[in-house]
Amino acid sequence: MSLSAVPEKYRALRSFAFGDSPRLADELLELVIKGVRTATCSTEDEPNTSTPGERWIVLDGQGTPRCVIESTEVTYRRFGEVDAAFAHDEGEGDRSLAYWRQAHRNYFGRQGKFSEDMMLMCERFRLVEIYDEVSPSSARQALSVPSPLVGEGQGGG
């Protein structure tokens, strides 16, 4: 990861990419940047667990920093307890619970971790800043994103 693309105030943050391939990382990141994806989940044993108020640098499929998100809610639920509202907030496919379940059966199955009663860390987040391309040399400039949570405190959701 090139820290030169990241403003000084964010350089100490942890970073990650969504998904399990460069293509999926780019697809899911694009949903975040468009404001469609405001939630994600992972297995409960994922080392990158988050807490409300924590900020993360999100990388694209090539490992380039593209934006900063802030966790607003973290809950633990079994696979079968994930509801339609959370599936919608993940923003994938037609945003239905049926689509979410099939996509996540496939995703966790590829990792050899899927079971119908597996525990998931379900996280909601907000977009804080986007790093937009400003030149062909891939220099990036931070763009602030207005927060719907201004004045409402940190976390919860």
C-alpha positions in Angstrom: 0.0 0.0 0.0 1.3 3.4 -0.9 0.8 5.8 2.0 1.6 8.8 -0.3 -2.0 8.6 -1.5 -3.4 8.8 2.0 -3.7 12.1 3.9 -1.4 12.3 7.0 -4.4 12.1 9.4 -5.3 8.6 8.2 -1.8 7.0 7.8 -2.0 5.1 11.1 -5.2 3.4 10.2 -5.5 -0.3 9.4 -6.3 -1.2 5.8 -8.2 -4.0 4.0 -9.8 -4.9 0.7 -13.3 -6.4 0.4 -13.8 -9.9 -0.9 -11.3 -12.6 -1.8 -10.0 -11.6 -5.3 -8.9 -8.4 -7.0 -12.1 -8.4 -9.2 -14.4 -8.8 -6.2 -12.5 -6.1 -4.2 -13.0 -3.6 -7.0 -16.7 -4.5 -7.5 -17.5 -4.1 -3.8 -15.3 -1.0 -3.4 -17.2 0.6 -6.3 -20.5 0.0 -4.4 -19.1 1.7 -1.3 -17.9 4.7 -3.4 -21.4 5.0 -5.0 -23.0 5.0 -1.6 -24.8 1.7 -2.2 -22.8 -0.5 0.1 -22.9 0.5 3.8 -22.5 -2.9 5.4 -20.2 -5.9 5.3 -19.8 -9.1 7.2 -17.0 -11.6 7.9 -16.6 -14.8 10.0 -16.3 -14.2 13.7 -12.7 -15.4 13.7 -11.6 -12.8 11.1 -8.5 -11.0 12.5 -9.8 -7.6 11.2 -12.6 -7.1 13.6 -13.8 -3.6 14.1 -15.4 -1.4 16.7 -17.9 1.4 16.3 -16.1 4.7 15.6 -13.0 2.9 14.1 -11.9 4.1 10.7 -10.3 1.9 8.0 -8.5 2.6 4.7 -10.2 0.5 1.9 -7.9 -0.8 -0.8 -8.9 -1.6 -4.4 -8.0 -4.9 -6.0 -4.4 -3.7 -6.7 -3.8 -2.6 -3.1 -4.2 1.1 -3.8 -5.9 3.2 -1.1 -9.3 4.4 -2.4 -11.3 5.6 0.5 -11.8 5.7 4.3 -14.8 4.3 6.1 -15.9 4.4 9.7 -17.6 1.6 11.5 -21.0 2.7 13.0 -22.3 -0.7 14.3 -20.9 -4.1 14.9 -23.1 -7.1 15.8 -22.7 -10.8 15.8 -25.4 -13.0 14.2 -25.7 -16.5 12.9 -25.9 -16.8 9.1 -29.6 -17.6 9.3 -30.3 -14.6 11.5 -29.1 -12.0 8.9 -32.2 -10.1 7.9 -33.3 -8.4 4.6 -32.3 -4.9 5.9 -28.7 -6.0 6.4 -28.6 -7.8 3.0 -29.9 -4.6 1.4 -27.2 -2.5 3.1 -24.5 -4.8 1.7 -25.7 -3.6 -1.7 -24.8 -6.7 -3.8 -26.9 -8.1 -6.7 -30.6 -7.2 -6.4 -30.0 -6.4 -2.7 -32.4 -9.2 -1.7 -31.9 -11.6 1.2 -32.1 -14.5 -1.2 -29.3 -13.1 -3.3 -27.3 -12.3 -0.2 -27.6 -15.8 1.2 -26.5 -17.5 -2.1 -23.6 -15.1 -2.7 -22.4 -15.6 0.9 -22.8 -19.4 0.8 -20.5 -19.3 -2.2 -18.1 -16.8 -0.7 -17.7 -18.6 2.6 -17.7 -21.9 0.8 -14.7 -20.9 -1.2 -12.9 -20.3 2.1 -14.0 -23.7 3.5 -15.9 -22.0 6.3 -19.5 -22.1 5.4 -22.2 -23.6 7.6 -25.8 -22.6 8.0 -25.3 -21.7 11.7 -21.9 -20.0 11.3 -21.4 -16.9 13.4 -20.8 -13.6 11.5 -19.5 -10.2 12.5 -22.0 -7.9 10.8 -20.8 -4.3 10.4 -22.4 -1.2 9.2 -20.2 1.8 8.2 -20.2 5.2 6.6 -18.0 6.6 3.9 -15.7 9.3 5.3 -13.4 10.2 2.3 -12.8 9.1 -1.2 -9.4 9.4 -2.9 -10.2 10.4 -6.5 -7.8 10.2 -9.4 -6.5 13.6 -10.4 -3.8 12.7 -13.0 -2.8 9.9 -15.2 0.1 9.1 -12.9 -2.5 7.9 -10.4 -1.9 10.7 -7.9 -4.9 10.9 -5.7 -6.7 13.7 -3.9 -8.9 13.3 -0.9 -12.5 14.4 -1.2 -14.5 14.8 1.9 -17.9 13.1 2.1 -20.6 14.8 4.2 -21.6 12.6 7.1 -25.3 11.8 7.8 -24.2 11.3 11.4 -22.9 14.8 12.0 -24.1 15.9 15.4 -25.5 12.4 16.2 -22.5 10.9 18.1 -20.4 8.0 17.1 -21.8 4.5 16.5 -25.1 2.8 16.7 -27.4 2.7 13.9 
